[in-house]
Amino acid sequence: MAEVTGIDHIYIAVSDMARAEAFYDIVLERLLGFRKNRFTLVGDAHVQYYNRYFGYVLRPAKRLHPHDSYAPGLHHFCLRVDSVDEVIELAQALRTAGIDATEARLYPEYAPDYWATFFTDPDGIRLEVTNYRLERRERHDHWDA
């Protein structure tokens, strides 16, 4: 049986490529260390941010409807960093860069060691950054146990 080993890429349709690119340049490229390239696919310009693990691709939207996190489709996209300190530092850096991120804090209702910050992209897509929690580490390290 094939095993999924990660997310290869996610495509996000955006209403304004320049505005979205400016936002993601801060979040993904400057603050989270992603690299960036551009390509054209079927005549549409795309911007891809990528790290060693996956790609996050912006493409122009074909129809303009406000994103609704509670309609069928994407509710939010959560990125994971290694530590609580990194979540705290990132939340501060996002706010310093003018992005309305929540204060990083503990969410014990999710898990005893669940720290996160939340923010929204220019099209209303909800984003989250959380720490690599003990439960996730144990699941990874002891999968076959």
Buried (B, 14 or more C-beta within 10 A) or exposed (E): EEEEEEEEEEEBBBBBBEEBBEBBBBBBBEBBEBEBEEEEEEEEEBBBBBEEEBBBBBBEBEEEEEBEEEEEEEEEBEBBBEEBEBBBBBBBBBBEBEBEBEEBEBEEEEBEBBBBBBBBBBBEBBBBBBBBBEEBEEEEEEEEE
